[in-house]
Amino acid sequence: MKIIHIVRRYGPVGGSERYVWETTLELAKLGHQVQVLCEVCKVDKPAGIEVHELGEMFYRPRWLYYWRFSRRVAHWLRAHPQPGWIIHSHERVSVHDVTTIHGPPFASVRDKPWWKKISIRIAMQLFLERRELRVPTFIIPNSEIIARQLANYYPEYAHKLTAPVVPGVVPNVERSAHEVPKDGGIIGFAGKEWKRKGLSLAVEIVAQLRQQRPHLQLWVIGPEASEIEHLFARWQGGYRLLGWRKDAEHFREIDVLLHPAKAEPYGMVISEAMAARVPVVVSDACGAAAQVTVEAGEVIALSAPVVEWVNAVEHQLSRTDTPPKFVRGWDKVAQEFVSVYAQLKQEEEK
């Protein structure tokens, strides 16, 4: 098959960007012809994939940036027709056959009071989102949560939804098998967007656990220390603020990953932890919660009382077995895309 992927930033520089990067590499390995149409390529262009850069643009205001990028894509395709190529977009464009949705619908703004919805920004974001969903034959959500949200806010396009194609994971490290000391252990929290990912709740949970486990530590990966130090004002040690890390070495030492996110379209850190055989305790607001088995950890309702979270984390700290290794290669993601492309070809032949 011949496939063009559209993404603003090409390269493993973010969650959705890594999704596109890894999948295009795997599609090329499978023998498909692959082109990438992007604003900028953030890494060396990979062999076997033709990458077309459209040039960087001002990022603000965001709606204007998205609109300008979509115009550049449309102009490029008019100037360089691609007959026979499947166009798979990951952005708000208007010329695609398939789109993958990586985040929650902007249409959730409809739930806000009317006076908070009167702005050109909101009008344009809703226009761009609806156009992105109206144009293609198929819409691929990257998690069950996103699929449900899309069907809720855009029921008229629900028939276009495919089964979710969740991200793959590349296992880099593995936690060594060991029993956690009864008075200690290490809880890990990871995420730059710490408010949305539930760091305040994580701090409260660990603080309560430290009453029974005085040597328990909380390691925070992602945010700058200056952003979050105030959350530990009453603590006397027992925490480490590690900032952003490119490697995954922390998974070797973390005993439980705690991810009580308020809203998380997927949550790559969850699958990365499970691939490293680290037990997880996550909220039901995480897309990756669908991949958390009883052997891998626990999923807790976001609305649950703190004591339920405390008990769940304590249960994982006290376990004596090692969780199974979570395996989902990016080649599997590519194969699931190919199945969608095959359906598209069948639709075109009708």
TORKOL-4160 file (C-alpha; in steps of 0.2 Angstrom, whole numbers, padded with zeros to 4 digits, m for minus):
350
<pt num="1" X="0000" Y="0000" Z="0000"/>
<pt num="2" X="0005" Y="0018" Z="m0002"/>
<pt num="3" X="0001" Y="0029" Z="0013"/>
<pt num="4" X="0004" Y="0048" Z="0017"/>
<pt num="5" X="0004" Y="0052" Z="0036"/>
<pt num="6" X="0001" Y="0070" Z="0041"/>
<pt num="7" X="0008" Y="0077" Z="0057"/>
<pt num="8" X="0014" Y="0094" Z="0062"/>
<pt num="9" X="0030" Y="0088" Z="0071"/>
<pt num="10" X="0038" Y="0072" Z="0065"/>
<pt num="11" X="0049" Y="0063" Z="0077"/>
<pt num="12" X="0048" Y="0055" Z="0094"/>
<pt num="13" X="0046" Y="0072" Z="0103"/>
<pt num="14" X="0029" Y="0069" Z="0112"/>
<pt num="15" X="0015" Y="0056" Z="0114"/>
<pt num="16" X="0006" Y="0058" Z="0098"/>
<pt num="17" X="0022" Y="0062" Z="0088"/>
<pt num="18" X="0030" Y="0046" Z="0094"/>
<pt num="19" X="0014" Y="0036" Z="0089"/>
<pt num="20" X="0016" Y="0043" Z="0071"/>
<pt num="21" X="0035" Y="0041" Z="0071"/>
<pt num="22" X="0035" Y="0023" Z="0077"/>
<pt num="23" X="0020" Y="0017" Z="0066"/>
<pt num="24" X="0027" Y="0025" Z="0050"/>
<pt num="25" X="0044" Y="0016" Z="0053"/>
<pt num="26" X="0035" Y="m0001" Z="0056"/>
<pt num="27" X="0024" Y="0002" Z="0040"/>
<pt num="28" X="0040" Y="0005" Z="0030"/>
<pt num="29" X="0047" Y="m0011" Z="0038"/>
<pt num="30" X="0031" Y="m0021" Z="0032"/>
<pt num="31" X="0035" Y="m0016" Z="0014"/>
<pt num="32" X="0023" Y="m0001" Z="0012"/>
<pt num="33" X="0027" Y="0015" Z="0003"/>
<pt num="34" X="0026" Y="0029" Z="0016"/>
<pt num="35" X="0027" Y="0048" Z="0015"/>
<pt num="36" X="0026" Y="0060" Z="0029"/>
<pt num="37" X="0019" Y="0078" Z="0027"/>
<pt num="38" X="0024" Y="0089" Z="0041"/>
<pt num="39" X="0027" Y="0106" Z="0047"/>
<pt num="40" X="0045" Y="0101" Z="0053"/>
<pt num="41" X="0055" Y="0085" Z="0055"/>
<pt num="42" X="0063" Y="0086" Z="0073"/>
<pt num="43" X="0075" Y="0072" Z="0070"/>
<pt num="44" X="0086" Y="0065" Z="0056"/>
<pt num="45" X="0074" Y="0059" Z="0042"/>
<pt num="46" X="0073" Y="0040" Z="0042"/>
<pt num="47" X="0079" Y="0030" Z="0027"/>
<pt num="48" X="0065" Y="0023" Z="0016"/>
<pt num="49" X="0052" Y="0036" Z="0021"/>
<pt num="50" X="0050" Y="0052" Z="0011"/>
<pt num="51" X="0047" Y="0067" Z="0022"/>
<pt num="52" X="0041" Y="0084" Z="0016"/>
<pt num="53" X="0043" Y="0099" Z="0027"/>
<pt num="54" X="0031" Y="0113" Z="0025"/>
<pt num="55" X="0040" Y="0125" Z="0036"/>
<pt num="56" X="0038" Y="0131" Z="0054"/>
<pt num="57" X="0024" Y="0143" Z="0059"/>
<pt num="58" X="0019" Y="0154" Z="0074"/>
<pt num="59" X="0010" Y="0143" Z="0086"/>
<pt num="60" X="m0002" Y="0157" Z="0093"/>
<pt num="61" X="m0016" Y="0158" Z="0093"/>
<pt num="62" X="m0018" Y="0140" Z="0092"/>
<pt num="63" X="m0034" Y="0139" Z="0081"/>
<pt num="64" X="m0026" Y="0150" Z="0068"/>
<pt num="65" X="m0010" Y="0140" Z="0068"/>
<pt num="66" X="m0021" Y="0124" Z="0065"/>
<pt num="67" X="m0030" Y="0132" Z="0051"/>
<pt num="68" X="m0014" Y="0139" Z="0043"/>
<pt num="69" X="m0006" Y="0121" Z="0044"/>
<pt num="70" X="m0022" Y="0113" Z="0036"/>
<pt num="71" X="m0021" Y="0126" Z="0022"/>
<pt num="72" X="m0003" Y="0122" Z="0018"/>
<pt num="73" X="m0007" Y="0104" Z="0018"/>
<pt num="74" X="m0021" Y="0107" Z="0006"/>
<pt num="75" X="m0010" Y="0118" Z="m0005"/>
<pt num="76" X="0004" Y="0105" Z="m0006"/>
<pt num="77" X="m0007" Y="0091" Z="m0011"/>
<pt num="78" X="m0015" Y="0102" Z="m0025"/>
<pt num="79" X="0003" Y="0106" Z="m0031"/>
<pt num="80" X="0008" Y="0088" Z="m0029"/>
<pt num="81" X="m0006" Y="0076" Z="m0033"/>
<pt num="82" X="m0005" Y="0059" Z="m0025"/>
<pt num="83" X="m0017" Y="0047" Z="m0034"/>
<pt num="84" X="m0018" Y="0030" Z="m0027"/>
<pt num="85" X="m0011" Y="0036" Z="m0010"/>
<pt num="86" X="m0021" Y="0034" Z="0006"/>
<pt num="87" X="m0020" Y="0050" Z="0017"/>
<pt num="88" X="m0019" Y="0047" Z="0035"/>
<pt num="89" X="m0020" Y="0062" Z="0046"/>
<pt num="90" X="m0016" Y="0065" Z="0064"/>
<pt num="91" X="m0021" Y="0084" Z="0063"/>
<pt num="92" X="m0035" Y="0095" Z="0060"/>
<pt num="93" X="m0035" Y="0095" Z="0041"/>
<pt num="94" X="m0047" Y="0093" Z="0027"/>
<pt num="95" X="m0040" Y="0082" Z="0014"/>
<pt num="96" X="m0039" Y="0065" Z="0023"/>
<pt num="97" X="m0046" Y="0047" Z="0021"/>
<pt num="98" X="m0042" Y="0042" Z="0039"/>
<pt num="99" X="m0039" Y="0052" Z="0054"/>
<pt num="100" X="m0032" Y="0046" Z="0071"/>
<pt num="101" X="m0039" Y="0056" Z="0086"/>
<pt num="102" X="m0026" Y="0057" Z="0100"/>
<pt num="103" X="m0035" Y="0068" Z="0113"/>
<pt num="104" X="m0052" Y="0072" Z="0120"/>
<pt num="105" X="m0064" Y="0081" Z="0109"/>
<pt num="106" X="m0064" Y="0100" Z="0110"/>
<pt num="107" X="m0083" Y="0099" Z="0109"/>
<pt num="108" X="m0084" Y="0095" Z="0128"/>
<pt num="109" X="m0084" Y="0114" Z="0128"/>
<pt num="110" X="m0103" Y="0113" Z="0125"/>
<pt num="111" X="m0105" Y="0107" Z="0143"/>
<pt num="112" X="m0100" Y="0124" Z="0149"/>
<pt num="113" X="m0111" Y="0139" Z="0152"/>
<pt num="114" X="m0116" Y="0149" Z="0137"/>
<pt num="115" X="m0106" Y="0164" Z="0142"/>
<pt num="116" X="m0090" Y="0154" Z="0142"/>
<pt num="117" X="m0093" Y="0149" Z="0124"/>
<pt num="118" X="m0094" Y="0165" Z="0115"/>
<pt num="119" X="m0077" Y="0168" Z="0106"/>
<pt num="120" X="m0070" Y="0166" Z="0089"/>
<pt num="121" X="m0057" Y="0154" Z="0097"/>
<pt num="122" X="m0071" Y="0142" Z="0102"/>
<pt num="123" X="m0080" Y="0144" Z="0086"/>
<pt num="124" X="m0065" Y="0140" Z="0075"/>
<pt num="125" X="m0059" Y="0125" Z="0086"/>
<pt num="126" X="m0076" Y="0118" Z="0084"/>
<pt num="127" X="m0077" Y="0121" Z="0065"/>
<pt num="128" X="m0059" Y="0113" Z="0063"/>
<pt num="129" X="m0064" Y="0098" Z="0074"/>
<pt num="130" X="m0080" Y="0095" Z="0065"/>
<pt num="131" X="m0072" Y="0096" Z="0048"/>
<pt num="132" X="m0058" Y="0084" Z="0053"/>
<pt num="133" X="m0072" Y="0071" Z="0058"/>
<pt num="134" X="m0084" Y="0075" Z="0043"/>
<pt num="135" X="m0071" Y="0072" Z="0029"/>
<pt num="136" X="m0063" Y="0055" Z="0031"/>
<pt num="137" X="m0071" Y="0038" Z="0029"/>
<pt num="138" X="m0064" Y="0031" Z="0045"/>
<pt num="139" X="m0060" Y="0039" Z="0062"/>
<pt num="140" X="m0047" Y="0029" Z="0073"/>
<pt num="141" X="m0048" Y="0033" Z="0092"/>
<pt num="142" X="m0032" Y="0029" Z="0101"/>
<pt num="143" X="m0042" Y="0023" Z="0117"/>
<pt num="144" X="m0059" Y="0017" Z="0123"/>
<pt num="145" X="m0061" Y="0033" Z="0132"/>
<pt num="146" X="m0059" Y="0044" Z="0116"/>
<pt num="147" X="m0070" Y="0032" Z="0107"/>
<pt num="148" X="m0084" Y="0035" Z="0119"/>
<pt num="149" X="m0082" Y="0054" Z="0120"/>
<pt num="150" X="m0082" Y="0055" Z="0101"/>
<pt num="151" X="m0098" Y="0045" Z="0100"/>
<pt num="152" X="m0106" Y="0056" Z="0113"/>
<pt num="153" X="m0102" Y="0073" Z="0106"/>
<pt num="154" X="m0103" Y="0068" Z="0088"/>
<pt num="155" X="m0116" Y="0054" Z="0086"/>
<pt num="156" X="m0118" Y="0058" Z="0068"/>
<pt num="157" X="m0100" Y="0052" Z="0064"/>
<pt num="158" X="m0101" Y="0037" Z="0076"/>
<pt num="159" X="m0103" Y="0025" Z="0062"/>
<pt num="160" X="m0085" Y="0030" Z="0056"/>
<pt num="161" X="m0077" Y="0025" Z="0072"/>
<pt num="162" X="m0065" Y="0010" Z="0071"/>
<pt num="163" X="m0060" Y="m0001" Z="0086"/>
<pt num="164" X="m0047" Y="0009" Z="0096"/>
<pt num="165" X="m0029" Y="0007" Z="0090"/>
<pt num="166" X="m0019" Y="0010" Z="0107"/>
<pt num="167" X="m0001" Y="0015" Z="0107"/>
<pt num="168" X="0013" Y="0002" Z="0107"/>
<pt num="169" X="0027" Y="0002" Z="0119"/>
<pt num="170" X="0046" Y="m0001" Z="0118"/>
<pt num="171" X="0052" Y="m0010" Z="0133"/>
<pt num="172" X="0069" Y="m0002" Z="0139"/>
<pt num="173" X="0071" Y="m0007" Z="0157"/>
<pt num="174" X="0064" Y="m0019" Z="0169"/>
<pt num="175" X="0061" Y="m0018" Z="0188"/>
<pt num="176" X="0071" Y="m0031" Z="0197"/>
<pt num="177" X="0060" Y="m0043" Z="0207"/>
<pt num="178" X="0061" Y="m0039" Z="0225"/>
<pt num="179" X="0050" Y="m0038" Z="0241"/>
<pt num="180" X="0046" Y="m0020" Z="0246"/>
<pt num="181" X="0051" Y="m0016" Z="0264"/>
<pt num="182" X="0036" Y="m0016" Z="0276"/>
<pt num="183" X="0041" Y="0002" Z="0282"/>
<pt num="184" X="0046" Y="0009" Z="0265"/>
<pt num="185" X="0046" Y="0008" Z="0246"/>
<pt num="186" X="0046" Y="0020" Z="0232"/>
<pt num="187" X="0030" Y="0027" Z="0223"/>
<pt num="188" X="0032" Y="0034" Z="0206"/>
<pt num="189" X="0022" Y="0048" Z="0198"/>
<pt num="190" X="0026" Y="0054" Z="0181"/>
<pt num="191" X="0019" Y="0069" Z="0170"/>
<pt num="192" X="0023" Y="0086" Z="0166"/>
<pt num="193" X="0005" Y="0092" Z="0166"/>
<pt num="194" X="0005" Y="0088" Z="0185"/>
<pt num="195" X="m0012" Y="0096" Z="0189"/>
<pt num="196" X="m0022" Y="0086" Z="0176"/>
<pt num="197" X="m0012" Y="0070" Z="0180"/>
<pt num="198" X="m0017" Y="0071" Z="0198"/>
<pt num="199" X="m0001" Y="0075" Z="0208"/>
<pt num="200" X="m0010" Y="0084" Z="0222"/>
<pt num="201" X="m0020" Y="0068" Z="0225"/>
<pt num="202" X="m0005" Y="0057" Z="0224"/>
<pt num="203" X="0004" Y="0068" Z="0237"/>
<pt num="204" X="m0011" Y="0065" Z="0248"/>
<pt num="205" X="m0011" Y="0047" Z="0246"/>
<pt num="206" X="0007" Y="0044" Z="0249"/>
<pt num="207" X="0006" Y="0056" Z="0264"/>
<pt num="208" X="m0007" Y="0044" Z="0272"/>
<pt num="209" X="0003" Y="0029" Z="0268"/>
<pt num="210" X="0019" Y="0036" Z="0276"/>
<pt num="211" X="0009" Y="0035" Z="0293"/>
<pt num="212" X="0011" Y="0017" Z="0292"/>
<pt num="213" X="0027" Y="0016" Z="0281"/>
<pt num="214" X="0038" Y="0030" Z="0288"/>
<pt num="215" X="0052" Y="0027" Z="0275"/>
<pt num="216" X="0041" Y="0027" Z="0260"/>
<pt num="217" X="0046" Y="0039" Z="0246"/>
<pt num="218" X="0037" Y="0048" Z="0232"/>
<pt num="219" X="0047" Y="0051" Z="0216"/>
<pt num="220" X="0040" Y="0064" Z="0204"/>
<pt num="221" X="0046" Y="0064" Z="0186"/>
<pt num="222" X="0041" Y="0078" Z="0174"/>
<pt num="223" X="0038" Y="0095" Z="0182"/>
<pt num="224" X="0051" Y="0107" Z="0187"/>
<pt num="225" X="0054" Y="0106" Z="0206"/>
<pt num="226" X="0050" Y="0125" Z="0207"/>
<pt num="227" X="0032" Y="0121" Z="0201"/>
<pt num="228" X="0028" Y="0109" Z="0214"/>
<pt num="229" X="0039" Y="0111" Z="0229"/>
<pt num="230" X="0024" Y="0120" Z="0238"/>
<pt num="231" X="0015" Y="0103" Z="0238"/>
<pt num="232" X="0028" Y="0096" Z="0250"/>
<pt num="233" X="0029" Y="0111" Z="0262"/>
<pt num="234" X="0024" Y="0100" Z="0277"/>
<pt num="235" X="0034" Y="0085" Z="0272"/>
<pt num="236" X="0051" Y="0081" Z="0281"/>
<pt num="237" X="0060" Y="0072" Z="0267"/>
<pt num="238" X="0053" Y="0057" Z="0259"/>
<pt num="239" X="0051" Y="0064" Z="0241"/>
<pt num="240" X="0062" Y="0067" Z="0226"/>
<pt num="241" X="0058" Y="0079" Z="0212"/>
<pt num="242" X="0068" Y="0072" Z="0198"/>
<pt num="243" X="0062" Y="0084" Z="0184"/>
<pt num="244" X="0061" Y="0079" Z="0166"/>
<pt num="245" X="0070" Y="0063" Z="0161"/>
<pt num="246" X="0073" Y="0056" Z="0144"/>
<pt num="247" X="0077" Y="0039" Z="0150"/>
<pt num="248" X="0067" Y="0026" Z="0159"/>
<pt num="249" X="0079" Y="0021" Z="0172"/>
<pt num="250" X="0068" Y="0026" Z="0186"/>
<pt num="251" X="0057" Y="0011" Z="0182"/>
<pt num="252" X="0071" Y="0000" Z="0189"/>
<pt num="253" X="0068" Y="0006" Z="0207"/>
<pt num="254" X="0050" Y="0012" Z="0207"/>
<pt num="255" X="0039" Y="m0001" Z="0217"/>
<pt num="256" X="0022" Y="0006" Z="0211"/>
<pt num="257" X="0017" Y="0019" Z="0198"/>
<pt num="258" X="0003" Y="0030" Z="0204"/>
<pt num="259" X="m0007" Y="0039" Z="0191"/>
<pt num="260" X="m0023" Y="0046" Z="0198"/>
<pt num="261" X="m0026" Y="0057" Z="0183"/>
<pt num="262" X="m0042" Y="0068" Z="0181"/>
<pt num="263" X="m0042" Y="0066" Z="0162"/>
<pt num="264" X="m0029" Y="0056" Z="0152"/>
<pt num="265" X="m0033" Y="0051" Z="0134"/>
<pt num="266" X="m0021" Y="0037" Z="0135"/>
<pt num="267" X="m0007" Y="0038" Z="0147"/>
<pt num="268" X="0009" Y="0031" Z="0139"/>
<pt num="269" X="0018" Y="0031" Z="0156"/>
<pt num="270" X="0006" Y="0017" Z="0162"/>
<pt num="271" X="0010" Y="0005" Z="0148"/>
<pt num="272" X="0028" Y="0009" Z="0150"/>
<pt num="273" X="0028" Y="0005" Z="0168"/>
<pt num="274" X="0018" Y="m0011" Z="0164"/>
<pt num="275" X="0031" Y="m0016" Z="0151"/>
<pt num="276" X="0045" Y="m0013" Z="0165"/>
<pt num="277" X="0034" Y="m0025" Z="0176"/>
<pt num="278" X="0031" Y="m0011" Z="0188"/>
<pt num="279" X="0013" Y="m0013" Z="0197"/>
<pt num="280" X="0002" Y="0002" Z="0193"/>
<pt num="281" X="m0013" Y="0010" Z="0202"/>
<pt num="282" X="m0022" Y="0022" Z="0190"/>
<pt num="283" X="m0039" Y="0031" Z="0189"/>
<pt num="284" X="m0053" Y="0026" Z="0178"/>
<pt num="285" X="m0051" Y="0042" Z="0168"/>
<pt num="286" X="m0035" Y="0035" Z="0159"/>
<pt num="287" X="m0037" Y="0027" Z="0142"/>
<pt num="288" X="m0024" Y="0015" Z="0146"/>
<pt num="289" X="m0034" Y="0008" Z="0161"/>
<pt num="290" X="m0042" Y="m0004" Z="0148"/>
<pt num="291" X="m0025" Y="m0012" Z="0147"/>
<pt num="292" X="m0023" Y="m0014" Z="0166"/>
<pt num="293" X="m0026" Y="m0032" Z="0171"/>
<pt num="294" X="m0029" Y="m0038" Z="0189"/>
<pt num="295" X="m0011" Y="m0045" Z="0188"/>
<pt num="296" X="m0004" Y="m0029" Z="0182"/>
<pt num="297" X="m0012" Y="m0018" Z="0196"/>
<pt num="298" X="m0028" Y="m0009" Z="0200"/>
<pt num="299" X="m0040" Y="0004" Z="0192"/>
<pt num="300" X="m0049" Y="0015" Z="0204"/>
<pt num="301" X="m0063" Y="0027" Z="0201"/>
<pt num="302" X="m0058" Y="0045" Z="0201"/>
<pt num="303" X="m0073" Y="0049" Z="0212"/>
<pt num="304" X="m0067" Y="0035" Z="0225"/>
<pt num="305" X="m0062" Y="0041" Z="0243"/>
<pt num="306" X="m0044" Y="0043" Z="0247"/>
<pt num="307" X="m0044" Y="0028" Z="0258"/>
<pt num="308" X="m0048" Y="0017" Z="0243"/>
<pt num="309" X="m0033" Y="0024" Z="0234"/>
<pt num="310" X="m0022" Y="0021" Z="0250"/>
<pt num="311" X="m0028" Y="0003" Z="0251"/>
<pt num="312" X="m0025" Y="0000" Z="0233"/>
<pt num="313" X="m0007" Y="0006" Z="0233"/>
<pt num="314" X="m0004" Y="m0003" Z="0250"/>
<pt num="315" X="m0010" Y="m0019" Z="0241"/>
<pt num="316" X="0002" Y="m0017" Z="0227"/>
<pt num="317" X="0017" Y="m0013" Z="0239"/>
<pt num="318" X="0013" Y="m0028" Z="0249"/>
<pt num="319" X="0013" Y="m0041" Z="0234"/>
<pt num="320" X="0026" Y="m0054" Z="0233"/>
<pt num="321" X="0024" Y="m0059" Z="0215"/>
<pt num="322" X="0030" Y="m0049" Z="0199"/>
<pt num="323" X="0018" Y="m0043" Z="0187"/>
<pt num="324" X="0018" Y="m0050" Z="0169"/>
<pt num="325" X="0027" Y="m0040" Z="0156"/>
<pt num="326" X="0015" Y="m0029" Z="0146"/>
<pt num="327" X="0019" Y="m0032" Z="0127"/>
<pt num="328" X="0012" Y="m0022" Z="0113"/>
<pt num="329" X="0024" Y="m0019" Z="0099"/>
<pt num="330" X="0023" Y="m0004" Z="0087"/>
<pt num="331" X="0022" Y="m0017" Z="0073"/>
<pt num="332" X="0005" Y="m0023" Z="0080"/>
<pt num="333" X="m0001" Y="m0005" Z="0079"/>
<pt num="334" X="0005" Y="m0004" Z="0061"/>
<pt num="335" X="m0004" Y="m0020" Z="0057"/>
<pt num="336" X="m0020" Y="m0013" Z="0064"/>
<pt num="337" X="m0018" Y="0002" Z="0053"/>
<pt num="338" X="m0016" Y="m0009" Z="0038"/>
<pt num="339" X="m0032" Y="m0018" Z="0042"/>
<pt num="340" X="m0041" Y="m0001" Z="0042"/>
<pt num="341" X="m0033" Y="0004" Z="0025"/>
<pt num="342" X="m0039" Y="m0013" Z="0018"/>
<pt num="343" X="m0057" Y="m0008" Z="0024"/>
<pt num="344" X="m0055" Y="0009" Z="0015"/>
<pt num="345" X="m0050" Y="0000" Z="m0001"/>
<pt num="346" X="m0065" Y="m0011" Z="0000"/>
<pt num="347" X="m0076" Y="0004" Z="0003"/>
<pt num="348" X="m0069" Y="0013" Z="m0012"/>
<pt num="349" X="m0072" Y="m0002" Z="m0023"/>
<pt num="350" X="m0091" Y="m0003" Z="m0019"/>
